[in-house]
Amino acid sequence: MTTFDANGITLERVREYVWEIPQEGDMRVPARVLASEALLEEIKEDKTLEQIKNTTHLPGITNHAICMPDGHQGYGFPVGGVGALDAENGCISPGAVGYDINCGVRMMKTNLAYDDLRGHEEELVDSLFANIPSGLGGGGVVEAGVDTVDEILARGVDWALENGYAVKDDLLHCEDEGMREGAAPEKISQKAKDRGKNQIGSLGSGNHFLEVQRVTDVFDDEVGEAFGLEEDQIVVLIHCGSRGLGHQTCNDYLRKIEQQHQGLLNQLPDKELAAAPAGSQLAEDYYGAMNAAINFAWVNRQLIMHRTRTVFERVFDRSWEAMEMDLLYDVAHNIAKKETHTVGDGEERELYVHRKGATRAFPAGHPDVPKAYRDVGQPIIIPGSMGAGSYVLRGGANSMDLTFGSTAHGAGRLMSRTQAKNEYWGGDVQQELEEQEQIYVKAQSGATVAEEAPGVYKDVDEVVRVSDELGIGDKVARTFPVCNIKG
């Protein structure tokens, strides 16, 4: 048997790209890492393997705790982690969802070719930066009162449709049609709502961005046609989440769990895995609050897309409808959803499927895939770094058996933000990207650019290759940056 040793943790090779930390001691199930040996060498450099092993101690965890190829250290639960916990006898963990609830990505198509954009790059990046709020703190496309925030939390993108920020087609090409059932705005604190009310339609900071890209490769012509993608086409990628509202909601419930469920907390090897027992009032409250924050994030990305359409109209002097600026898909990361899956004993069970920095990857024919894509599988959008390509995949045939219908969500960090700022100078990164790659970047600060320098991330090509080889997310197309704005 082939093994891989990393800082006192031994992984056994189950088959190509599937490694297992065997069940021992108080582990309730084994842990699995989906990676090539090259990616494992990077994953072992932080606490990712320790964290995925700790995750197996959560009550009700089913089959395996799983780490995706882009895995890296997170808060308690690794980023790139998937854990399916029994919705009746298990628990739900805010730390296994993450602070930025429904941090996710959407891709908008256009009928513009790369040649149509040439010569407009600087004008476009300046206009996008001037018109789309970014950075820390307040400022959004809309500033809302309490009643409006509650409506957004309850209704999601349906609110944007009613208020002129969306068209019906946008909802039909969004996960859950842009509205999570079971949202409970009343379970979100006033402090969280106050933090969010002036941030609706804003990128925020950190690794959040808006990027104009060109399609460089289409690997699957049939699926590419179903997705409306072709080589040399211009698309727009938007990556952001629920801003201060989501962060505050996570923090609120972590503190409540510490106060109300200390007994469960004491059973866990890491307090950052704090969880509320399934069936408890706190579990129900958190689930309702999380669903509401998911809706908030979808509206946030919708308003950014609306504003992007208006910027393109001004720069290219034609309507967004004429440019066919249609939503390809919006997919959520950092969520826990009640889903029914077939577990190890062949029984169908309702589970809280936690995907933290992981993406739903439902295959063709699954009823939860939007009708537009049900014949080919759910679109998956995997961003790379500013200097690398991004990918569009589709849900693979093996995803339900291997990963509870999940795959990676990005390239995955190699170094911390502090280390990145020590290694890179933002101005140099911007200059090199423009001179060597013809990528135009605009940000609120040089520090943000340094934190997100291309060398800070894993090789997205390798992450996607492993996903494709495993059949959990199949390659459809690759894109490359043209211009990028960030907080």
FINUMI-465891 format. One line per 2 residues: their letters; for each residue x, y, z of C-alpha. Coordinates in steps of 0.001 Angstrom, whole numbers, always signed. Each point is the difference from the previous one (the first is absolute). Layout:
A> X,Y,Z  ...;
This chain:
MT> +0,+0,+0  +1278,+3465,-924;
TF> +100,+2449,+2897  +781,+3692,+391;
DA> +1349,+1310,+3309  -607,+3595,+1007;
NG> +856,+1417,+3412  -937,-3142,+1915;
IT> -3129,-735,-2062  +124,-2982,-2343;
LE> -2212,-92,-3074  -655,-3256,-1852;
RV> -569,+32,-3756  -3467,-1431,-733;
RE> +354,+540,-3732  +1454,+2668,-2266;
YV> -586,+3475,+1520  -1924,-1434,+3004;
WE> +1884,-103,+3310  -1455,-1103,+3331;
IP> +842,+733,+3626  -1214,-3252,+1626;
QE> -2532,+128,+2817  +1619,-258,+3429;
GD> -648,+1081,+3569  -3034,+2278,+268;
MR> -288,+536,-3770  -3561,-882,-1042;
VP> +934,-577,-3668  +3189,+75,-2103;
AR> +1125,+3223,-1683  +740,+193,-3708;
VL> +2164,+2422,-1977  -491,+241,-3755;
AS> +3323,+1109,-1438  +3025,-854,-2087;
EA> +3284,-508,+1831  +1123,+3425,-1234;
LL> -3049,+1621,+1628  +442,-2094,+3161;
EE> +3505,+1393,+378  -1571,+3485,+150;
IK> -3017,-974,+2102  +2238,-1490,+2708;
ED> +1762,+3350,+562  -2748,+1374,+2290;
KT> -2595,-1544,+2353  -2383,-1213,-2720;
LE> +541,-3712,+669  -311,+444,+3761;
QI> -3205,+1990,-513  -1641,-2540,-2334;
KN> +898,-2745,+2504  -1549,+2054,+2834;
TT> -3163,+398,-2082  -627,-3754,+256;
HL> -834,+501,+3695  -3181,+1958,-753;
PG> -3151,-1906,+1074  -1945,-1498,-2902;
IT> +2761,+300,-2587  -666,-2464,-2799;
NH> +2243,-2119,-2270  +3113,+2235,+38;
AI> +1178,+3500,+726  +1323,+1194,-3367;
CM> +2660,+2528,-1009  -40,+1251,-3589;
PD> +3131,+478,-2180  +90,+3734,+841;
GH> -117,-595,+3766  +1790,+2287,+2411;
QG> -163,+956,+3662  -3155,+1788,+1153;
YG> -1862,+834,+3197  -382,-3430,+1632;
FP> -1222,-1668,-3181  +2365,+178,-2999;
VG> -858,+2132,-3004  -779,-2541,-2696;
GV> -1680,-2249,+2563  -3247,-1955,-375;
GA> -1776,-1636,+2922  -3436,-1633,-137;
LD> -1586,-125,+3466  -3213,-1825,+828;
AE> -2840,+2540,+146  -1838,-2002,+2659;
NG> +2732,-1349,+2272  +2991,+2120,-950;
CI> +695,+3724,+191  +555,+3171,-2007;
SP> +3232,+1993,+339  +424,+3704,-839;
GA> +3773,-562,-89  -505,-2653,-2689;
VG> -1973,+2516,-2075  +2333,+2940,+466;
YD> -257,+3662,+901  -821,+1226,-3499;
IN> -3258,-1897,-471  -665,-665,-3710;
CG> +3261,+1432,-1163  -520,-1103,-3585;
VR> +574,+725,-3664  -2102,+819,-3019;
MM> +934,+208,-3639  -1734,+2298,-2473;
KT> +352,-650,-3724  +149,+2568,-2798;
NL> -1,-187,-3810  +3107,+2192,-85;
AY> +3223,-1461,-1376  +3435,+853,+1372;
DD> +670,+2237,-3005  -3112,+2067,+882;
LR> +1553,+786,+3369  +3560,+756,-1132;
GH> +804,+3659,+451  -2738,+382,+2644;
EE> +1795,-1845,+2817  +1092,+3026,+2024;
EL> -3278,+1859,-496  -1925,-3110,+1032;
VD> +2036,-805,+3106  -131,+3671,+1124;
SL> -3760,+171,-520  -659,-3291,+1781;
FA> +2174,+1094,+2923  -1749,+3377,+203;
NI> -3507,-1458,-129  +162,-3240,+1983;
PS> +578,+564,+3722  +2924,-1931,+1458;
GL> +2251,-67,+3045  -622,-175,+3728;
GG> -2975,+1683,+1663  -3215,+1411,-1408;
GG> -1160,+1046,-3424  -2143,-2023,-2385;
VV> -2107,+288,-3129  -2994,+549,+2300;
EA> -252,+1075,+3624  -2980,-1559,+1705;
GV> -2200,+456,+3047  -845,-2834,+2376;
DT> -3151,-1045,-1870  +1881,-272,-3307;
VD> +2796,-2029,+1591  -2594,-2390,+1422;
EI> -1597,-365,-3433  +3354,-764,-1593;
LA> +764,-2561,+2706  -3352,-1703,-513;
RG> -381,+169,-3777  +3483,+122,-1497;
VD> +267,+861,-3685  -3794,+125,-321;
WA> +284,+3354,+1845  +2511,+1175,-2623;
LE> -2369,-1059,-2789  -2893,+1970,+1489;
NG> +2190,+3079,+440  +1481,+73,-3496;
YA> +3453,-1417,+739  -590,-3378,-1669;
VK> -1899,-1694,-2800  -1821,-3297,+361;
DD> +2716,-1844,-1909  +2510,+939,+2706;
LL> -1977,-1978,+2570  -282,-3035,-2270;
HC> +3808,-179,-296  +826,+284,+3712;
ED> +371,-2762,+2569  -3395,-411,+1723;
EG> -1270,+2683,-2410  +1585,+2541,+2324;
MR> -2243,-670,+3000  +703,-2391,+2869;
EG> -3107,-1528,+1543  -160,+118,+3772;
AA> +1628,+3414,+331  -773,+1622,+3367;
PE> +943,+3711,+2  -1183,+306,+3602;
KI> +2820,-2351,+1054  +2633,+2459,-1224;
SQ> +1093,+2581,+2571  -620,+3708,-392;
KA> +3759,+509,+146  +446,-2281,-3039;
KD> -2765,+1790,-1903  +1545,+3367,+818;
RG> +3337,-1190,-1341  -1613,-1209,-3219;
KN> -2503,+2730,-806  +2571,+2322,-1598;
QI> +1957,-2760,-1756  -2601,-1404,-2402;
GS> +1699,-140,-3377  +3664,+187,+1017;
LG> +3038,-2218,-482  +1639,+474,+3381;
SG> +3699,-733,+357  +2407,-2936,+294;
NH> -272,-2531,-2811  -3265,+1403,-1370;
FL> +96,+1400,-3504  -1702,+720,-3285;
EV> +1907,-1195,-3035  -619,+451,-3718;
QR> +1321,-3105,-1762  +317,-1533,-3441;
VT> -754,-3638,-746  +3262,-1595,-1169;
DV> -1023,-3664,-277  -3166,-2051,-304;
FD> +718,-3635,+908  -3495,-1415,-498;
DE> -1807,+1455,-3015  -3411,-1461,+849;
VG> -55,+1246,+3586  +1682,+3259,-1007;
EA> -2831,+621,-2440  -2587,-779,+2701;
FG> +1747,+2505,+2290  +231,+2578,-2819;
LE> +3814,+135,-10  +2372,+236,-2960;
ED> +3661,+867,-443  +994,+3689,+33;
QI> -3289,+992,+1670  -5,+2632,+2759;
VV> -1515,-1019,+3343  -146,+1644,+3446;
LI> +732,-1823,+3264  -1263,+1399,+3331;
HC> +1283,-1428,+3298  -1332,+1307,+3323;
GS> -2316,-940,+2865  -2248,+1259,+2776;
RG> +2368,+2717,+1234  -252,+1157,+3632;
LG> -3462,-1496,+431  +1230,-3552,-566;
HQ> +3111,+482,+2117  -2018,+1356,+2920;
TC> -2566,-2808,-294  +2704,-2659,+202;
ND> +1590,+1741,+2966  -3359,+366,+1798;
YL> -762,-3708,-238  +3494,-1139,+963;
RK> -393,+1985,+3217  -3487,-1434,+621;
IE> +1281,-3548,-449  +2770,+675,+2506;
QQ> -2635,+1117,+2497  -2684,-2627,-633;
HQ> +1784,-3172,-1138  +3209,-144,+1980;
GL> -441,-3761,+476  +237,-693,-3735;
LN> +2796,+2516,-354  +2041,-1828,+2644;
QL> -225,-3236,-2046  +1714,+1566,-3002;
PD> +3788,+188,-519  -252,+3604,-1228;
KE> -2373,+2603,+1466  -145,+1696,-3409;
LA> -2158,-2937,-1174  -2750,+1274,+2328;
AA> -3306,-1617,-979  -3652,-5,+1050;
PA> -1696,-3433,+356  -2522,-832,-2730;
GS> -3522,+579,+1244  +1052,+2622,+2550;
QL> -1533,+3455,-141  +3420,+1499,-677;
AE> +582,-2320,-2969  -3343,+1036,-1483;
DY> +713,+3681,+671  +3440,-168,-1626;
YG> -1329,-1849,-3041  -2679,+2658,-521;
AM> +2511,+2825,+484  +2532,-1635,-2330;
NA> -2635,-441,-2730  -901,+3687,+337;
AI> +3675,+994,-302  +248,-2208,-3111;
NF> -2818,+2049,-1541  +1788,+3226,+930;
AW> +3171,-1137,-1790  -1918,-917,-3150;
VN> -1557,+3464,-86  +3430,+1526,+585;
RQ> +1422,-1737,-3084  -3151,+776,-1991;
LI> +314,+3746,+647  +3673,-65,-972;
MH> -960,-1744,-3226  -2732,+2585,-631;
RT> +2514,+2825,+444  +2504,-1823,-2243;
RT> -2602,-115,-2766  -453,+3769,+211;
VF> +3785,+575,-128  +301,-2128,-3143;
ER> -2876,+1953,-1547  +1874,+3280,+494;
VF> +3389,-1299,-1151  -1262,-1852,-3087;
DR> -2967,+2285,-797  -2593,-2730,-373;
SW> -2583,-1629,+2267  +920,-2930,+2212;
EA> -2736,-1993,-1713  +1654,+649,-3376;
ME> +3290,-1233,+1476  -1850,-3089,+1334;
MD> +1341,+527,+3522  -1772,-3028,+1422;
LL> +739,-1888,+3198  +1624,-3371,-636;
YD> -257,-1110,+3633  +441,+1053,+3621;
VA> +1344,-2636,+2374  +364,+251,+3773;
HN> +2938,-897,+2230  -85,+90,+3820;
IA> -3390,-1567,+596  -1682,-2901,+1797;
KK> -3032,-1392,-1770  -2478,-2659,+961;
ET> +341,-2560,-2786  -998,-3641,-378;
HT> +2876,-2329,-840  +583,-3746,-121;
VG> +2429,-842,+2806  +2348,-2933,+545;
DG> -2693,-2499,+1026  -2083,+778,-3108;
EE> -2563,+1958,+1993  -1227,+3402,-1149;
RE> +484,+2549,+2748  -516,+3726,+436;
LY> +3329,+1655,+720  +1363,+3450,+729;
VH> +2578,+99,-2813  +2604,+2564,+1042;
RK> +2024,+1379,-2914  +2606,+2472,+1201;
GA> +1984,+1293,-2933  -1522,-2816,-2035;
TR> -2487,+76,-2850  -3130,-1993,-703;
AF> +687,-2233,-3015  -3264,-1763,-829;
PA> +79,-2211,-3111  -2280,-124,-3022;
GH> -3503,-1141,+831  +8,+1159,+3626;
PD> -3306,+1737,+789  +1739,+2901,+1773;
VP> +1924,+977,-3146  -1810,+2875,-1783;
KA> -2102,-1152,-2952  +2247,+1889,-2425;
YR> +2920,-2277,+935  -1641,-3184,+1270;
DV> +953,-1986,-3096  +3715,+837,+302;
GQ> +587,+642,+3728  +330,+2977,+2310;
PI> +2497,+2718,-973  +2931,+346,+2403;
II> +2160,+3136,-16  +3538,-303,+1376;
PG> +1978,+3262,+148  +3771,-9,-239;
SM> +2341,+2782,+1056  +296,+3367,-1768;
GA> +2778,-1310,-2224  -1460,-3428,-725;
GS> -3015,-1395,-1746  -3362,-797,+1527;
YV> -2129,-2979,-952  -3586,-913,-711;
LR> -806,-3626,+812  -3169,-2039,+154;
GG> -1131,-2342,+2765  +1676,-3379,-501;
AN> -1610,-3435,-19  +2005,-1134,+3064;
SM> -690,+3019,+2197  -2999,-1418,+1876;
DL> +1855,-3184,+978  +3369,+1568,+812;
TF> -725,+3455,+1424  -3709,+459,+731;
GS> -229,+1880,-3298  +2926,+2386,+595;
TA> +3299,+1152,-1455  +2652,+2699,+499;
HG> -831,+3717,+6  +3250,+1623,-1127;
AG> +3761,-319,-107  +461,+7,+3798;
RL> +2499,+2187,+1844  +3645,-988,+383;
MS> +1024,+2782,+2383  -1657,+2232,+2575;
RT> -904,+3608,-744  +2753,+1201,+2348;
QA> +2603,-2157,-1735  -1255,+1162,-3410;
KN> +439,+3665,+964  +3560,-774,+1128;
EY> +791,-1787,-3270  -1680,+2304,-2525;
WG> -385,+3726,-660  -3434,+886,-1408;
GD> +1249,+2577,-2505  +2536,-2453,-1429;
VQ> -2671,-2698,-350  -2317,+2391,-1867;
QE> +2783,+1138,-2329  +1145,-3549,-786;
LE> -3544,-1181,-739  -588,+2898,-2378;
EQ> +3358,-188,-1773  +360,-3790,-224;
EQ> -3584,-1233,-211  -1996,+3088,-1138;
IY> -2152,-314,+3153  -1209,+3310,+1435;
VK> -521,+21,+3784  -1478,+2736,+2170;
AQ> -356,-269,+3783  -636,+2145,+3071;
SG> +3529,-660,+1237  +3287,-1545,-1064;
AT> -196,-2289,+3032  -3113,-1669,-1413;
VA> +1779,-674,-3286  +2993,-1457,+1860;
EE> -2283,-2263,+2065  -1503,-1365,-3217;
AP> +3165,-262,-2120  +47,-2987,-2375;
GV> +2759,-1728,+2008  -2191,-60,+3118;
YK> -2235,-2756,-1407  +264,-3660,-962;
DV> +93,-1016,-3649  -3655,+218,-1080;
DE> +772,-2190,-3031  +1035,-2844,+2323;
VV> -3022,+483,+2286  -2335,-205,-2987;
RV> +1884,-2937,-1537  -551,-2062,+3168;
SD> -3684,+930,+111  -368,-977,-3639;
EL> +1929,-3278,+374  -2148,-991,+2989;
GI> -3189,+738,-1927  -1387,+2377,+2648;
GD> +296,+3104,-2189  +640,-323,-3728;
KV> +1922,+2666,-1957  -2127,+2036,-2409;
AR> +1897,+3248,-627  +2939,+2124,+1136;
TF> +108,+3781,+254  +2823,+2520,+431;
PV> -90,+3449,+1658  -241,+3233,-1985;
CN> -635,+2442,+2831  -686,-340,+3713;
IK> -1287,+2220,+2808  +217,-791,+3704;
G> -429,+1624,+3401;
